[in-house]
Amino acid sequence: MRDVSQLEWDVLRIEGSPQEWSDRLALLQMRENECDRFRLELLYLRTQFCMFFALPHFLVATNVIFLDAWKAMVARERRDARGMELLTNQDIINFAIDDHLRSVTSISQATRGTHRDSKESTSKKVEEFETSLQDIVAILQEVEKTRPQLTSEGETPTHREEIIDAVANAVMSKVDAKLDEILDSIKRSQPTGESTGRESPDDDAKVEDELQLEEEALGEEIHNEEPNEDDEHLDEEIPFEEELEYVEEANSDDEAPLEQEERRQLEKERERHKR
């Protein structure tokens, strides 16, 4: 009885094992054989117990033994070698045998169902493989039909080269599609300038254009101012050395146009105060 319970746990452990499917199928086949053995043993035990419990009635009927003696002998507590209590009641024994027969039958059906599912899965994979082979053969036949004419004088491409080219083209098309998909995902996931806190090159160009426009507008305002008579008089009387120095400073690359104009105004005011 304990072996039947252990068999059920073994089947559950094998079904959830991470081993290869072929190894698990072999182990399940062994457990199915054990189920058949247990079924035969239980049926044999049922027959033997039926004969055992039927014999005392004949002995009592023939006055070989007394009924009270038989009942006392059956009611005595008995244990097996492992210390487990033995069943002596006929009804309980028959119930236990029937229960174990149902368990063995259930385990056997489960293992057979697993084998059946495995065979169906294997046959399905074989059918899919055959279908793929048929598709490949159809493609090769199409390639054979559309094989180009002579590529060079006295030479034609071999059948193997055509197959390699067809396979390479198919593989490259899949690779290109995958690369496009990856690039699109990268572009979609690329952070913008606002999210990273950095200004993009377009933003820098816009800022430079705005600064340049402001400088040009300021230069035009200064250029459009009406000239003062005193300023013209002062400009005529500026010494040649100071004018030359001013021109050299104005031509330097380090000074901006706005700073040059401010320096010119300061020079004019300085000469005015001197006079």
Residue pairs with C-beta under 8 A, 6 or more apart in sequence:
1 96
1 100
3 38
4 38
4 100
4 103
4 104
5 103
7 31
7 34
7 35
7 38
7 104
7 107
8 103
8 107
10 31
11 28
11 31
11 107
11 110
11 111
14 24
14 27
14 28
14 31
15 24
15 28
15 114
17 24
21 118
25 114
25 115
25 118
28 111
28 114
28 115
29 111
29 115
31 107
31 111
32 108
32 111
32 112
32 115
35 104
35 105
35 107
35 108
35 111
36 108
38 100
38 104
39 101
39 104
39 105
39 108
42 97
42 100
42 101
42 104
43 101
45 97
46 94
46 97
49 90
49 93
49 94
49 97
53 90
56 65
56 70
59 65
59 70
60 66
60 67
60 70
74 88
74 89
75 88
76 88
77 85
78 85
78 86
78 88
79 85
79 86
80 86
87 93
87 96
139 166
140 163
143 162
143 163
143 166
144 159
144 162
147 156
147 157
147 162
148 157
149 156
150 156
151 157
192 200
193 199
193 200
193 203
199 207
215 256
215 257
215 258
218 258
219 257
219 258
222 261
230 272
231 268
234 268
234 271
234 272
235 268
237 271
238 246
238 267
238 271
242 267
246 263
246 264
246 267
249 255
249 260
249 263
250 260
250 263
250 264
255 263
